[in-house]
């Protein structure tokens, strides 16, 4: 198991720097924020979606020994319903505190951007793009 986790870390580090920054500084932190607002419907819905991504992505990451394009699937499964729900709530004026509204808007923006990447990655995976970035085979690109 330790070797698989090390391979996953090396795979992450082999990705282009902008992808690493996007994931580490934007995508992950934004999708952990809902756990701070579990008292709100937005917080609960987004935390559930985050758990779906984590529980769906971890087995893929461990089996593939890295971050393969197949990891887009849990994002598609979780973010599409979440973004749809949040947009409906925001458009129909569901009562929200300023903090909940800020969280909902941030999640919609960040996860919509993520979905754009994920659709492309899933299509590439379906078309045979099954390579997994690794420190040994893929030098870090900027």
Buried (B, 14 or more C-beta within 10 A) or exposed (E): EEEBEEBBEBBBBBBEEEBBEBBEEBBEEBBEBBEEBEEBBBBBBBBBBBBBBBEBBEEBBBEBBBBBBBBBBBBBBBBBBBBEBBBEBBEEEBEBEEBBBBBBBBBBEBBBEBBEBBBEBBEBBEEEBEBBBBBEEBEEEE
